[in-house]
Amino acid sequence: MRYAYGVTSALLLGGATLSLVTGLPAGAQVAQNDSQAIAGMVPRAGAPASFADLTQQLQPAVVNISVRQKVVVKQQQNPLAGLMFGGFGRAAPAQEKLAEALGSGFIISADGYIVTNNHVVSLDDENAADAVTVKLADGTQYNARIVGRDPESDIAVLKVDAKGPLPFVPFGDSGKVRAGDWVIAIGNPFGLGGTVTSGIISSVNRNTGTGAYDHYIQTDASINSGNSGGPMFDMRGNVIGINNWIVAPSGGNIGIGFAIPSDVAKPIVAKLMAGRAIERGFLGVQIQPVTDEIADSIGLPHDSGEVIRGVQPGLPGAAAGLKVGDIVLKVNNEDVTPSRTLSAIVSDTAPGTRVPLDVLREGKKTRLWAVVAKRPSQKELATSLTPASPRDPFATPQTADLVGSALGLKVTDMIPDYADALGVPPNTQGAVVVDVASASDAANRGLGRGAIVVGANFEPVRSVSDLEKAVELARKQGRSTITLQITGPAVQGGTVYLALRLS
């Protein structure tokens, strides 16, 4: 299971399926006989009469995966230890335990290569499982070895050595699928191997804000724990997605599931099969989407660009001249959009490549050039961006005057004493939030005390006076929102942009 943004998101340890005929891709068999498609295997005008024929062809290539792995479990401190022995409680030593899990996978070649999710074969996000067993639909079991895995895309490749050729399925073209297309999933939910579910594609190119490879096919086909690594099939038996995770606020399936598109998976699988390392591009910047509200505040078209909210020194973004507040519109002449994010474009760029960056800076377009570096691991990135925990600078009375604002905020000019307490550079200028009206848009958006407003509508704010002038200008321009640039201890990555309604 994983939890993101307060919503329970279940990683699906589940399965996939393939063609019945040994050595032939299921998709090819279905396509060879169009009369079968007309008879119900491929819907022409409405729902298919049955998925039974297609399922029968695909299930032999479905595999159930069971793993065993030694994991280190940290023990909680005994809360009674200090009371009983007159000292501080001691944390019990970490213990090594044997963890077991079930998942799914699908065979992609007659000689036994199998695709699944990385989290199926790595239960602690770092180390691979100690033992992996693969079970076919006919009950045959094999010990599998892990050929390669890529934690960032959550893809892994296994290999089994069979006495003869195995049934397999081909990858399809996920770029051609559309919302509303029928799909089926075959997997191992809750250990119930060979389970088939159907539904439609709810959305393509779904961006959920979960990382650089945040690009999913969304479906309402029933997917549950145990389905991770299993395939999502189109009606011709081609794998168009790898089932990956679900939104599960109640702990079970509610019809919102996500699959890794085949077009994303195919090149990664090919590299893992060849024993090649997965290298991705990296600029060393923190970004956030340009929401409709932010776009409206500066007159930018919707679904265009992403905002730079942090630039790490000594990395390609800084060397290229990117600054906080820049809106990147294109990378290497490719538009930055919600379905094709800056992270995705840069990640797909080979390290060492020199690319142009088309940027909107303070209302003017400019072009910068960057040499893409190799992306660090997720663990290294998380460590580099972990903020310090400062003390509350407003725990004692301050002498500065408080100024009310049209945004439902009480703000005061930034002074060195505040900077020290908030853990920001002493020369930081801006308007510090000391109180937020409970019924304001700012409160609803999570803005709190200690936040430092350093920009408004992508112009610098050095004082409360600057903020008030920016609000007045936005009103004169007929804007319904104003975009604030916020920094401070609560903001990971250094800065964030927040569009607030003008009251």
C-alpha positions as CSV (number, residue, x, y, z in Angstrom):
1,M,0.0,0.0,0.0
2,R,1.1,3.6,-0.4
3,Y,-0.4,6.8,0.8
4,A,-0.3,10.0,-1.3
5,Y,-1.8,13.5,-0.6
6,G,-4.0,12.1,2.2
7,V,-5.7,9.6,-0.1
8,T,-5.0,5.9,0.4
9,S,-3.4,4.6,-2.8
10,A,-3.0,0.9,-3.0
11,L,-0.1,-0.5,-4.9
12,L,-1.5,-3.6,-6.6
13,L,0.5,-6.7,-6.1
14,G,-1.3,-8.5,-9.0
15,G,-1.1,-10.4,-12.3
16,A,-1.2,-10.4,-16.1
17,T,-2.2,-12.8,-18.8
18,L,-1.2,-14.0,-22.3
19,S,-2.0,-16.0,-25.3
20,L,-3.0,-19.7,-25.1
21,V,-1.1,-20.7,-28.2
22,T,2.5,-21.4,-27.4
23,G,5.0,-19.1,-29.0
24,L,2.4,-16.8,-30.7
25,P,1.4,-13.4,-29.5
26,A,-2.3,-13.3,-28.5
27,G,-2.8,-10.1,-30.3
28,A,-1.7,-11.6,-33.6
29,Q,-4.1,-14.5,-33.2
30,V,-7.0,-12.2,-32.6
31,A,-6.2,-10.0,-35.5
32,Q,-5.8,-12.9,-37.9
33,N,-9.5,-13.8,-37.7
34,D,-11.7,-10.7,-38.1
35,S,-14.8,-12.8,-38.0
36,Q,-14.1,-13.6,-34.4
37,A,-13.8,-9.9,-33.7
38,I,-17.1,-9.2,-35.3
39,A,-18.6,-12.1,-33.3
40,G,-17.9,-10.3,-30.1
41,M,-14.2,-10.4,-29.3
42,V,-13.8,-6.8,-30.5
43,P,-16.7,-4.5,-30.0
44,R,-18.0,-2.7,-33.0
45,A,-21.0,-0.7,-31.8
46,G,-21.5,-1.1,-28.1
47,A,-20.5,-3.6,-25.6
48,P,-19.1,-7.0,-26.7
49,A,-21.3,-10.0,-26.3
50,S,-18.7,-11.8,-24.2
51,F,-15.0,-11.5,-23.2
52,A,-14.8,-15.3,-22.9
53,D,-12.9,-16.1,-26.2
54,L,-10.4,-13.3,-25.6
55,T,-9.9,-14.4,-22.0
56,Q,-9.3,-18.0,-23.0
57,Q,-6.6,-16.9,-25.4
58,L,-4.9,-14.7,-22.9
59,Q,-5.0,-16.5,-19.6
60,P,-2.2,-19.0,-20.3
61,A,0.3,-16.2,-20.3
62,V,-0.9,-14.8,-17.0
63,V,1.4,-15.6,-14.1
64,N,1.0,-15.3,-10.3
65,I,4.1,-14.2,-8.5
66,S,5.0,-14.9,-4.9
67,V,8.1,-13.4,-3.2
68,R,10.0,-13.9,0.0
69,Q,12.3,-11.2,1.3
70,K,14.2,-10.5,4.5
71,V,13.3,-7.0,5.7
72,V,14.5,-5.0,8.7
73,V,11.7,-3.9,11.1
74,K,12.5,-1.1,13.5
75,Q,10.9,-1.6,16.9
76,Q,9.1,1.2,18.7
77,Q,10.5,2.5,21.9
78,N,8.9,1.1,25.1
79,P,6.9,4.0,26.6
80,L,7.1,2.3,30.1
81,A,10.9,1.8,30.1
82,G,11.7,5.2,31.6
83,L,9.1,4.9,34.3
84,M,10.1,1.4,35.3
85,F,13.9,1.9,35.5
86,G,14.2,5.6,36.2
87,G,15.8,6.5,32.9
88,F,15.0,7.2,29.3
89,G,13.2,4.5,27.4
90,R,15.5,2.6,25.0
91,A,14.4,1.7,21.5
92,A,14.4,-2.1,21.0
93,P,17.0,-3.2,18.4
94,A,15.8,-3.6,14.8
95,Q,14.7,-7.1,13.9
96,E,15.1,-9.0,10.6
97,K,11.9,-10.7,9.5
98,L,10.8,-12.8,6.6
99,A,8.1,-11.0,4.5
100,E,6.0,-12.6,1.9
101,A,3.8,-11.1,-0.8
102,L,1.8,-12.0,-3.9
103,G,1.6,-10.2,-7.2
104,S,1.1,-10.7,-10.9
105,G,3.0,-10.6,-14.1
106,F,2.8,-11.4,-17.8
107,I,5.1,-13.3,-20.2
108,I,6.4,-11.2,-23.1
109,S,8.6,-13.8,-24.9
110,A,8.5,-17.5,-25.6
111,D,11.8,-18.0,-23.8
112,G,10.4,-16.8,-20.5
113,Y,10.8,-13.1,-19.9
114,I,8.2,-11.7,-17.6
115,V,7.2,-8.1,-16.8
116,T,5.9,-7.0,-13.4
117,N,6.1,-4.1,-11.0
118,N,9.3,-3.3,-9.1
119,H,7.3,-3.1,-5.9
120,V,6.2,-6.7,-6.4
121,V,9.8,-7.9,-6.2
122,S,11.2,-5.3,-3.8
123,L,9.2,-5.1,-0.6
124,D,11.4,-2.4,1.1
125,D,11.8,-0.1,-2.0
126,E,15.6,-0.7,-2.1
127,N,16.6,-4.4,-2.0
128,A,15.3,-7.1,-4.3
129,A,13.4,-10.1,-3.0
130,D,15.4,-13.1,-1.9
131,A,13.2,-15.7,-3.7
132,V,10.7,-15.2,-6.5
133,T,8.3,-18.0,-7.6
134,V,6.2,-17.8,-10.8
135,K,3.1,-19.9,-11.2
136,L,1.4,-20.4,-14.6
137,A,-2.3,-20.8,-15.3
138,D,-1.8,-24.6,-15.7
139,G,-0.3,-24.8,-12.2
140,T,3.4,-25.2,-13.4
141,Q,5.8,-23.4,-11.1
142,Y,9.2,-21.9,-11.8
143,N,11.9,-20.3,-9.7
144,A,12.5,-16.9,-11.4
145,R,15.5,-14.6,-11.3
146,I,15.3,-10.9,-11.4
147,V,16.9,-9.7,-14.7
148,G,16.5,-6.0,-13.9
149,R,14.3,-3.5,-12.1
150,D,13.7,0.3,-12.2
151,P,12.2,1.7,-9.0
152,E,11.4,5.1,-10.6
153,S,9.1,3.7,-13.2
154,D,8.1,0.8,-10.9
155,I,8.9,-1.8,-13.6
156,A,10.8,-5.1,-13.2
157,V,11.7,-7.9,-15.6
158,L,12.0,-11.6,-14.5
159,K,13.2,-14.7,-16.3
160,V,12.2,-18.3,-16.0
161,D,13.9,-21.3,-17.7
162,A,11.2,-23.6,-19.1
163,K,11.7,-26.8,-21.1
164,G,9.8,-25.5,-24.0
165,P,8.4,-22.2,-25.5
166,L,5.9,-20.4,-23.3
167,P,2.7,-18.5,-24.3
168,F,3.2,-14.7,-24.4
169,V,1.5,-11.5,-25.2
170,P,2.8,-8.4,-27.1
171,F,2.8,-4.8,-26.1
172,G,0.3,-2.6,-27.9
173,D,0.3,1.1,-28.7
174,S,-1.0,3.0,-25.7
175,G,-0.8,6.2,-27.7
176,K,-3.8,5.1,-29.8
177,V,-6.1,4.3,-26.9
178,R,-9.0,6.7,-26.1
179,A,-11.2,7.4,-23.1
180,G,-14.2,5.1,-23.4
181,D,-12.3,2.1,-25.0
182,W,-13.0,-1.3,-23.5
183,V,-10.2,-3.0,-21.5
184,I,-9.8,-6.2,-19.5
185,A,-7.4,-7.0,-16.7
186,I,-6.4,-10.5,-15.6
187,G,-4.5,-11.0,-12.4
188,N,-4.1,-12.4,-8.9
189,P,-6.2,-10.1,-6.6
190,F,-6.1,-11.2,-3.0
191,G,-4.4,-14.4,-4.2
192,L,-7.3,-15.4,-6.4
193,G,-5.3,-16.3,-9.5
194,G,-6.8,-16.0,-13.0
195,T,-9.3,-13.4,-12.1
196,V,-10.7,-11.4,-15.0
197,T,-12.3,-8.0,-14.8
198,S,-13.5,-5.6,-17.5
199,G,-14.2,-1.9,-17.8
200,I,-13.3,1.1,-19.9
201,I,-10.5,3.6,-20.1
202,S,-11.6,6.5,-17.9
203,S,-8.8,8.9,-18.9
204,V,-5.5,8.8,-20.8
205,N,-2.4,10.8,-19.9
206,R,-3.5,11.1,-16.3
207,N,-1.1,13.2,-14.3
208,T,-1.4,12.5,-10.5
209,G,1.6,14.5,-9.2
210,T,3.5,11.4,-8.0
211,G,6.8,11.8,-9.8
212,A,8.7,12.2,-13.0
213,Y,7.0,9.2,-14.6
214,D,3.6,10.5,-13.5
215,H,1.8,9.5,-16.7
216,Y,-1.0,6.8,-16.4
217,I,-4.0,5.3,-18.0
218,Q,-6.9,5.5,-15.7
219,T,-9.6,2.8,-15.7
220,D,-12.7,1.7,-13.9
221,A,-12.0,-2.0,-14.4
222,S,-11.8,-3.6,-11.0
223,I,-8.3,-3.8,-9.7
224,N,-7.3,-4.8,-6.2
225,S,-4.3,-5.8,-4.0
226,G,-2.6,-8.6,-5.8
227,N,-3.1,-7.1,-9.3
228,S,0.2,-5.2,-9.3
229,G,2.3,-6.0,-12.3
230,G,-0.6,-7.5,-14.2
231,P,-1.6,-6.3,-17.7
232,M,-4.3,-4.2,-19.0
233,F,-5.5,-5.5,-22.4
234,D,-7.2,-3.9,-25.3
235,M,-9.8,-5.9,-27.3
236,R,-7.2,-7.4,-29.6
237,G,-5.2,-8.9,-26.8
238,N,-2.4,-6.4,-26.7
239,V,-1.0,-5.1,-23.5
240,I,-1.6,-1.4,-23.4
241,G,-0.8,-0.9,-19.7
242,I,0.7,-2.5,-16.5
243,N,-1.7,-2.3,-13.6
244,N,0.0,-0.3,-10.9
245,W,-2.1,1.4,-8.2
246,I,-5.6,2.5,-7.1
247,V,-7.2,5.3,-5.2
248,A,-8.7,3.5,-2.2
249,P,-10.0,5.8,0.6
250,S,-11.9,2.9,2.1
251,G,-9.1,0.4,1.6
252,G,-10.6,-1.3,-1.5
253,N,-11.4,-0.7,-5.1
254,I,-13.8,2.2,-5.9
255,G,-13.3,2.2,-9.7
256,I,-10.2,4.5,-9.9
257,G,-7.2,2.5,-11.0
258,F,-4.0,3.4,-12.8
259,A,-1.8,1.6,-15.3
260,I,1.6,2.4,-16.6
261,P,1.1,3.0,-20.4
262,S,2.8,0.5,-22.7
263,D,4.6,3.2,-24.6
264,V,6.3,4.2,-21.3
265,A,7.1,0.6,-20.3
266,K,8.4,-0.8,-23.6
267,P,11.7,1.1,-23.8
268,I,12.4,0.5,-20.1
269,V,11.7,-3.2,-20.4
270,A,13.9,-3.5,-23.5
271,K,16.8,-1.9,-21.6
272,L,16.3,-4.1,-18.6
273,M,16.3,-7.2,-20.7
274,A,19.5,-6.1,-22.3
275,G,21.2,-5.5,-18.9
276,R,21.5,-1.8,-19.6
277,A,21.2,0.8,-16.8
278,I,18.2,3.2,-16.9
279,E,19.6,6.7,-17.1
280,R,17.3,9.8,-17.1
281,G,17.8,13.4,-17.6
282,F,17.9,16.0,-14.8
283,L,17.9,19.7,-14.5
284,G,18.0,20.2,-10.7
285,V,14.9,22.3,-10.3
286,Q,11.7,22.1,-8.4
287,I,8.5,22.8,-10.3
288,Q,4.8,23.1,-9.9
289,P,1.9,23.2,-12.4
290,V,0.5,26.4,-13.8
291,T,-3.1,26.0,-12.5
292,D,-6.0,27.7,-14.3
293,E,-6.0,30.3,-11.4
294,I,-2.3,31.1,-11.9
295,A,-2.8,31.3,-15.6
296,D,-5.7,33.7,-15.2
297,S,-3.8,35.9,-12.8
298,I,-1.1,36.7,-15.5
299,G,-3.2,36.2,-18.7
300,L,-1.5,32.9,-19.7
301,P,-3.4,30.2,-21.7
302,H,-4.6,27.3,-19.7
303,D,-2.6,24.0,-19.7
304,S,0.6,25.7,-20.7
305,G,4.0,25.5,-18.9
306,E,5.2,24.8,-15.4
307,V,6.6,27.2,-12.8
308,I,10.2,27.0,-11.4
309,R,9.9,27.2,-7.6
310,G,13.4,26.1,-6.7
311,V,16.8,26.0,-8.4
312,Q,19.6,23.9,-6.9
313,P,23.1,25.5,-7.1
314,G,25.7,23.8,-9.3
315,L,23.2,21.8,-11.4
316,P,22.1,22.2,-15.1
317,G,19.1,24.4,-14.3
318,A,21.2,26.9,-12.4
319,A,24.0,26.8,-15.1
320,A,21.4,27.5,-17.8
321,G,20.3,30.6,-15.9
322,L,16.8,29.4,-14.7
323,K,15.4,31.5,-11.9
324,V,12.6,31.0,-9.4
325,G,9.4,32.3,-11.0
326,D,10.3,31.4,-14.5
327,I,7.6,29.6,-16.4
328,V,9.0,26.9,-18.7
329,L,6.8,26.7,-21.8
330,K,8.9,24.4,-24.0
331,V,11.8,21.9,-23.6
332,N,13.7,20.9,-26.7
333,N,10.9,22.5,-28.8
334,E,8.2,20.3,-27.1
335,D,5.3,22.0,-25.3
336,V,5.2,21.6,-21.6
337,T,1.6,20.5,-20.7
338,P,-0.2,18.6,-17.9
339,S,-0.1,15.4,-20.0
340,R,3.6,16.0,-21.0
341,T,5.3,17.6,-18.0
342,L,8.7,19.2,-17.8
343,S,9.9,16.3,-15.6
344,A,8.7,13.7,-18.2
345,I,10.4,15.5,-21.1
346,V,13.7,16.0,-19.3
347,S,13.6,12.4,-17.9
348,D,13.3,11.1,-21.4
349,T,16.3,13.1,-22.6
350,A,19.7,11.4,-22.5
351,P,22.2,12.8,-20.0
352,G,24.7,15.1,-21.8
353,T,22.2,16.4,-24.3
354,R,22.1,20.2,-24.8
355,V,18.5,21.3,-25.1
356,P,16.7,24.7,-25.5
357,L,14.4,25.9,-22.8
358,D,11.7,28.4,-23.8
359,V,10.9,30.5,-20.7
360,L,8.4,33.2,-19.7
361,R,10.1,35.6,-17.3
362,E,8.4,38.6,-15.9
363,G,6.0,38.6,-18.9
364,K,8.7,38.3,-21.5
365,K,9.7,35.2,-23.5
366,T,13.4,34.2,-23.6
367,R,15.3,31.1,-24.6
368,L,18.0,29.4,-22.4
369,W,20.2,26.4,-23.1
370,A,20.8,23.5,-20.6
371,V,23.1,20.5,-20.7
372,V,21.0,17.7,-19.1
373,A,22.6,15.8,-16.3
374,K,22.0,12.2,-15.0
375,R,19.0,12.1,-12.6
376,P,19.9,10.9,-9.0
377,S,17.9,8.2,-7.3
378,Q,14.6,9.1,-5.5
379,K,16.3,8.5,-2.2
380,E,19.1,10.9,-3.0
381,L,16.6,13.5,-4.2
382,A,14.5,13.2,-1.1
383,T,17.5,13.6,1.2
384,S,18.7,16.7,-0.6
385,L,15.3,18.4,-0.3
386,T,14.5,17.6,3.3
387,P,13.9,20.9,5.1
388,A,15.0,21.8,8.6
389,S,12.5,22.2,11.5
390,P,12.7,25.8,12.6
391,R,11.2,27.2,15.8
392,D,8.1,29.4,15.8
393,P,9.2,33.0,15.3
394,F,5.9,34.4,16.7
395,A,5.9,32.5,20.0
396,T,6.7,35.7,21.7
397,P,5.2,39.2,21.0
398,Q,6.7,41.2,18.2
399,T,6.9,45.0,17.9
400,A,6.2,45.3,14.2
401,D,2.8,46.6,13.1
402,L,0.3,44.2,11.6
403,V,-1.3,45.2,8.3
404,G,-4.6,43.7,7.1
405,S,-4.8,42.7,3.5
406,A,-7.6,42.0,0.9
407,L,-6.5,38.3,0.9
408,G,-7.6,37.5,4.4
409,L,-4.0,37.7,5.7
410,K,-2.3,39.7,8.4
411,V,1.2,40.4,7.2
412,T,4.2,42.3,8.5
413,D,7.5,43.4,6.9
414,M,10.3,40.8,7.0
415,I,13.1,41.6,9.5
416,P,16.3,39.8,10.3
417,D,15.0,38.3,13.6
418,Y,12.2,36.6,11.7
419,A,14.6,35.3,9.0
420,D,16.8,33.6,11.7
421,A,13.8,32.0,13.3
422,L,12.3,30.8,10.1
423,G,15.6,29.4,8.8
424,V,15.9,31.6,5.7
425,P,18.8,33.8,4.6
426,P,19.1,37.0,6.7
427,N,18.7,39.2,3.6
428,T,15.3,37.7,2.7
429,Q,12.8,40.4,2.0
430,G,9.0,40.1,1.8
431,A,5.8,40.2,3.8
432,V,5.5,37.6,6.6
433,V,2.1,36.0,7.3
434,V,1.3,36.2,11.0
435,D,-2.4,35.3,10.9
436,V,-4.9,34.0,8.4
437,A,-8.7,34.6,8.5
438,S,-10.4,31.3,9.0
439,A,-13.0,31.8,6.3
440,S,-10.5,33.0,3.7
441,D,-9.4,31.4,0.5
442,A,-5.9,31.5,1.9
443,A,-7.0,29.3,4.8
444,N,-8.8,26.9,2.5
445,R,-5.6,26.5,0.5
446,G,-3.5,25.7,3.5
447,L,-1.6,29.0,3.8
448,G,-0.4,29.5,7.4
449,R,1.7,31.7,9.7
450,G,5.3,31.9,9.0
451,A,4.8,31.9,5.2
452,I,6.8,34.6,3.5
453,V,5.3,36.3,0.5
454,V,8.2,37.2,-1.8
455,G,6.4,37.8,-5.0
456,A,2.9,38.6,-6.5
457,N,1.9,37.9,-10.0
458,F,5.6,37.1,-10.7
459,E,6.8,40.5,-9.6
460,P,9.0,40.8,-6.4
461,V,7.5,41.7,-3.1
462,R,10.0,43.2,-0.7
463,S,7.5,44.6,1.8
464,V,3.9,44.8,2.8
465,S,3.6,47.9,0.7
466,D,4.6,46.0,-2.4
467,L,2.0,43.3,-1.7
468,E,-0.7,45.9,-1.3
469,K,0.3,47.6,-4.6
470,A,0.2,44.2,-6.4
471,V,-3.3,43.6,-5.1
472,E,-4.5,47.0,-6.3
473,L,-2.9,46.5,-9.7
474,A,-4.6,43.1,-10.1
475,R,-7.9,44.7,-9.3
476,K,-7.4,47.5,-11.9
477,Q,-6.5,44.9,-14.5
478,G,-9.8,43.0,-13.8
479,R,-8.1,39.9,-12.4
480,S,-10.1,37.7,-10.2
481,T,-7.0,36.0,-8.7
482,I,-3.5,36.9,-7.7
483,T,-0.6,34.5,-7.7
484,L,1.6,34.7,-4.6
485,Q,5.2,33.4,-4.5
486,I,5.6,31.8,-1.0
487,T,8.7,30.7,0.8
488,G,9.4,29.7,4.4
489,P,9.9,26.7,6.7
490,A,6.7,24.9,5.6
491,V,7.6,24.9,1.9
492,Q,9.7,22.0,0.7
493,G,12.0,22.9,-2.1
494,G,12.2,26.6,-1.1
495,T,9.2,28.2,-2.8
496,V,5.7,27.6,-4.1
497,Y,3.2,29.5,-6.1
498,L,-0.3,29.9,-4.8
499,A,-3.2,31.5,-6.7
500,L,-5.7,33.2,-4.3
501,R,-9.1,34.8,-5.0
502,L,-9.3,38.5,-4.5
503,S,-12.1,39.4,-2.1
